[in-house]
Amino acid sequence: MQMKSVSPAFTACLIGFLLLSGCLDITTTSSVNRDGTIVRTIAFTGDSAEVYGGRFPVELDSAWSKSVTKTKGKEICTLVASRTFRNVGEMNEVLKGTFGRTLQFRFELDKSFEWFFTVYRYRETTIPFVQYSAIPMSEFLSRAEMDWLTEMFLQRDPKKPLPTRGDSLAFESIIPRAQEWEWRNRFEAVFNAFLDGVKTLNNPSLTPTMVGPLKDSLYMRSAKAIDKRKIDTLRIIFAGVLKNPLVEKAWQANVSGFDEIKRKIEFESKMNSHKYVTSVVMPGLIMGSNAREIEGNTATWGDFMDIARYVEYTMSVESRQVNWWAVIIACVLVVSLMTALIISVLRRRSRAQ
């Protein structure tokens, strides 16, 4: 059943058309060197409590060099962390992250020699961090709608209005169903946690068989609380729908399960509240990229986390650098061949005379 009301907060998170105040401004720069080493620098800017709290989307161990600066007259700090990776393999090992704990990344760097040029191809993929997705989005959106939504995320400026009335209508049609997809997945986790509590309680007066037929009723009553992340309120809602005094005991029988759900939902919300900008500095001249902004040998992506929350998002850039040593060798060979040819011609003329 399609939900009638649309949460403004969900809409903003899903497509980024509304500007949210991020907890941190996170600017990441990866500088790719000719020898395959990569220097990763991450700047976290926010209020002092947030920065010094150290709850960052990536794990920063002692191998990172760190420095903190504070804006005079303001409670704003910037932590800059930097680390040099010997190769892309080491980068993958360190920044692969942990699902539900940090952001997760995957990196690729290809280097090919083409005599006069060396071509570098760099790809950085952000792994989806939505915590609950057991029910596939395809049950709520068609493949065409999912492709259209992804294209809108990746190709348009999110600060500008949708280009056509048709796009606006398509958007208005998609959002309620996409919202319900997220609510349904979160509810599924809560419902299963409750069933685990019922099984642990092991009381014939409240069994999974009794709860199952009321699942849809429980969802309809729970959707708004799920949207507001009020997981504890669901205990009261479940008790009201099931009208069974054992609901409270079943809930308490799996407190750790519900605490984990709250932690994961809070993590997802926290990751989505930050503002992210990622840049890649390449050797040589950039020949191609899916970045919205390219300046010199630097490609920059912003406003990509809204889609990366749900699907893998890959930032790619290709550059080409002149191998001057190969050019010099070629020039020397050409000059040598021409010199030899001239000498040969002069010798023949001399013999002819």
HUDA-V420397 format. One record per residue. N is the residue number from 0. RES is the residue in one small letter. BURIAL is + if it has 24 or more other C-alpha atoms within 12 Angstrom, else -. Layout:
n:N res:RES burial:BURIAL
n:N res:RES burial:BURIAL
This chain:
n:0 res:m burial:-
n:1 res:q burial:-
n:2 res:m burial:+
n:3 res:k burial:-
n:4 res:s burial:-
n:5 res:v burial:+
n:6 res:s burial:+
n:7 res:p burial:-
n:8 res:a burial:+
n:9 res:f burial:+
n:10 res:t burial:+
n:11 res:a burial:+
n:12 res:c burial:+
n:13 res:l burial:+
n:14 res:i burial:+
n:15 res:g burial:+
n:16 res:f burial:+
n:17 res:l burial:-
n:18 res:l burial:-
n:19 res:l burial:+
n:20 res:s burial:-
n:21 res:g burial:+
n:22 res:c burial:+
n:23 res:l burial:+
n:24 res:d burial:+
n:25 res:i burial:+
n:26 res:t burial:+
n:27 res:t burial:+
n:28 res:t burial:+
n:29 res:s burial:+
n:30 res:s burial:+
n:31 res:v burial:+
n:32 res:n burial:+
n:33 res:r burial:+
n:34 res:d burial:-
n:35 res:g burial:+
n:36 res:t burial:-
n:37 res:i burial:+
n:38 res:v burial:+
n:39 res:r burial:+
n:40 res:t burial:+
n:41 res:i burial:+
n:42 res:a burial:+
n:43 res:f burial:+
n:44 res:t burial:+
n:45 res:g burial:+
n:46 res:d burial:-
n:47 res:s burial:-
n:48 res:a burial:-
n:49 res:e burial:-
n:50 res:v burial:+
n:51 res:y burial:-
n:52 res:g burial:-
n:53 res:g burial:-
n:54 res:r burial:-
n:55 res:f burial:+
n:56 res:p burial:+
n:57 res:v burial:+
n:58 res:e burial:-
n:59 res:l burial:+
n:60 res:d burial:-
n:61 res:s burial:-
n:62 res:a burial:-
n:63 res:w burial:-
n:64 res:s burial:-
n:65 res:k burial:-
n:66 res:s burial:-
n:67 res:v burial:-
n:68 res:t burial:-
n:69 res:k burial:-
n:70 res:t burial:-
n:71 res:k burial:-
n:72 res:g burial:-
n:73 res:k burial:-
n:74 res:e burial:-
n:75 res:i burial:-
n:76 res:c burial:+
n:77 res:t burial:+
n:78 res:l burial:+
n:79 res:v burial:+
n:80 res:a burial:+
n:81 res:s burial:+
n:82 res:r burial:+
n:83 res:t burial:+
n:84 res:f burial:+
n:85 res:r burial:-
n:86 res:n burial:+
n:87 res:v burial:+
n:88 res:g burial:-
n:89 res:e burial:-
n:90 res:m burial:+
n:91 res:n burial:-
n:92 res:e burial:-
n:93 res:v burial:+
n:94 res:l burial:+
n:95 res:k burial:+
n:96 res:g burial:+
n:97 res:t burial:-
n:98 res:f burial:-
n:99 res:g burial:+
n:100 res:r burial:+
n:101 res:t burial:+
n:102 res:l burial:+
n:103 res:q burial:+
n:104 res:f burial:+
n:105 res:r burial:+
n:106 res:f burial:+
n:107 res:e burial:+
n:108 res:l burial:+
n:109 res:d burial:+
n:110 res:k burial:+
n:111 res:s burial:-
n:112 res:f burial:-
n:113 res:e burial:-
n:114 res:w burial:-
n:115 res:f burial:-
n:116 res:f burial:-
n:117 res:t burial:+
n:118 res:v burial:+
n:119 res:y burial:+
n:120 res:r burial:+
n:121 res:y burial:+
n:122 res:r burial:+
n:123 res:e burial:+
n:124 res:t burial:+
n:125 res:t burial:+
n:126 res:i burial:+
n:127 res:p burial:+
n:128 res:f burial:+
n:129 res:v burial:+
n:130 res:q burial:+
n:131 res:y burial:+
n:132 res:s burial:+
n:133 res:a burial:-
n:134 res:i burial:-
n:135 res:p burial:-
n:136 res:m burial:+
n:137 res:s burial:-
n:138 res:e burial:-
n:139 res:f burial:+
n:140 res:l burial:+
n:141 res:s burial:-
n:142 res:r burial:-
n:143 res:a burial:-
n:144 res:e burial:+
n:145 res:m burial:+
n:146 res:d burial:-
n:147 res:w burial:-
n:148 res:l burial:+
n:149 res:t burial:+
n:150 res:e burial:-
n:151 res:m burial:+
n:152 res:f burial:+
n:153 res:l burial:+
n:154 res:q burial:-
n:155 res:r burial:+
n:156 res:d burial:-
n:157 res:p burial:+
n:158 res:k burial:-
n:159 res:k burial:-
n:160 res:p burial:-
n:161 res:l burial:-
n:162 res:p burial:-
n:163 res:t burial:-
n:164 res:r burial:-
n:165 res:g burial:-
n:166 res:d burial:-
n:167 res:s burial:-
n:168 res:l burial:-
n:169 res:a burial:-
n:170 res:f burial:+
n:171 res:e burial:-
n:172 res:s burial:-
n:173 res:i burial:+
n:174 res:i burial:+
n:175 res:p burial:+
n:176 res:r burial:+
n:177 res:a burial:+
n:178 res:q burial:+
n:179 res:e burial:+
n:180 res:w burial:+
n:181 res:e burial:+
n:182 res:w burial:+
n:183 res:r burial:+
n:184 res:n burial:+
n:185 res:r burial:+
n:186 res:f burial:+
n:187 res:e burial:+
n:188 res:a burial:+
n:189 res:v burial:+
n:190 res:f burial:+
n:191 res:n burial:+
n:192 res:a burial:+
n:193 res:f burial:+
n:194 res:l burial:+
n:195 res:d burial:+
n:196 res:g burial:+
n:197 res:v burial:+
n:198 res:k burial:+
n:199 res:t burial:-
n:200 res:l burial:-
n:201 res:n burial:-
n:202 res:n burial:-
n:203 res:p burial:-
n:204 res:s burial:-
n:205 res:l burial:+
n:206 res:t burial:+
n:207 res:p burial:+
n:208 res:t burial:-
n:209 res:m burial:-
n:210 res:v burial:+
n:211 res:g burial:-
n:212 res:p burial:-
n:213 res:l burial:-
n:214 res:k burial:+
n:215 res:d burial:-
n:216 res:s burial:-
n:217 res:l burial:+
n:218 res:y burial:+
n:219 res:m burial:+
n:220 res:r burial:+
n:221 res:s burial:+
n:222 res:a burial:+
n:223 res:k burial:+
n:224 res:a burial:+
n:225 res:i burial:+
n:226 res:d burial:+
n:227 res:k burial:-
n:228 res:r burial:+
n:229 res:k burial:+
n:230 res:i burial:+
n:231 res:d burial:+
n:232 res:t burial:+
n:233 res:l burial:+
n:234 res:r burial:+
n:235 res:i burial:-
n:236 res:i burial:+
n:237 res:f burial:+
n:238 res:a burial:+
n:239 res:g burial:-
n:240 res:v burial:+
n:241 res:l burial:+
n:242 res:k burial:-
n:243 res:n burial:+
n:244 res:p burial:-
n:245 res:l burial:+
n:246 res:v burial:+
n:247 res:e burial:+
n:248 res:k burial:+
n:249 res:a burial:+
n:250 res:w burial:+
n:251 res:q burial:-
n:252 res:a burial:+
n:253 res:n burial:+
n:254 res:v burial:+
n:255 res:s burial:-
n:256 res:g burial:+
n:257 res:f burial:+
n:258 res:d burial:-
n:259 res:e burial:-
n:260 res:i burial:+
n:261 res:k burial:+
n:262 res:r burial:-
n:263 res:k burial:+
n:264 res:i burial:+
n:265 res:e burial:+
n:266 res:f burial:+
n:267 res:e burial:+
n:268 res:s burial:+
n:269 res:k burial:+
n:270 res:m burial:+
n:271 res:n burial:+
n:272 res:s burial:+
n:273 res:h burial:+
n:274 res:k burial:+
n:275 res:y burial:+
n:276 res:v burial:+
n:277 res:t burial:+
n:278 res:s burial:+
n:279 res:v burial:+
n:280 res:v burial:+
n:281 res:m burial:+
n:282 res:p burial:+
n:283 res:g burial:+
n:284 res:l burial:+
n:285 res:i burial:+
n:286 res:m burial:+
n:287 res:g burial:+
n:288 res:s burial:+
n:289 res:n burial:+
n:290 res:a burial:+
n:291 res:r burial:+
n:292 res:e burial:+
n:293 res:i burial:+
n:294 res:e burial:-
n:295 res:g burial:-
n:296 res:n burial:+
n:297 res:t burial:+
n:298 res:a burial:+
n:299 res:t burial:+
n:300 res:w burial:+
n:301 res:g burial:+
n:302 res:d burial:+
n:303 res:f burial:+
n:304 res:m burial:+
n:305 res:d burial:+
n:306 res:i burial:+
n:307 res:a burial:+
n:308 res:r burial:+
n:309 res:y burial:+
n:310 res:v burial:+
n:311 res:e burial:+
n:312 res:y burial:+
n:313 res:t burial:+
n:314 res:m burial:+
n:315 res:s burial:+
n:316 res:v burial:+
n:317 res:e burial:+
n:318 res:s burial:+
n:319 res:r burial:+
n:320 res:q burial:+
n:321 res:v burial:-
n:322 res:n burial:-
n:323 res:w burial:-
n:324 res:w burial:-
n:325 res:a burial:-
n:326 res:v burial:-
n:327 res:i burial:-
n:328 res:i burial:-
n:329 res:a burial:-
n:330 res:c burial:-
n:331 res:v burial:-
n:332 res:l burial:-
n:333 res:v burial:-
n:334 res:v burial:-
n:335 res:s burial:-
n:336 res:l burial:-
n:337 res:m burial:-
n:338 res:t burial:-
n:339 res:a burial:-
n:340 res:l burial:-
n:341 res:i burial:-
n:342 res:i burial:-
n:343 res:s burial:-
n:344 res:v burial:-
n:345 res:l burial:-
n:346 res:r burial:-
n:347 res:r burial:-
n:348 res:r burial:-
n:349 res:s burial:-
n:350 res:r burial:-
n:351 res:a burial:-
n:352 res:q burial:-
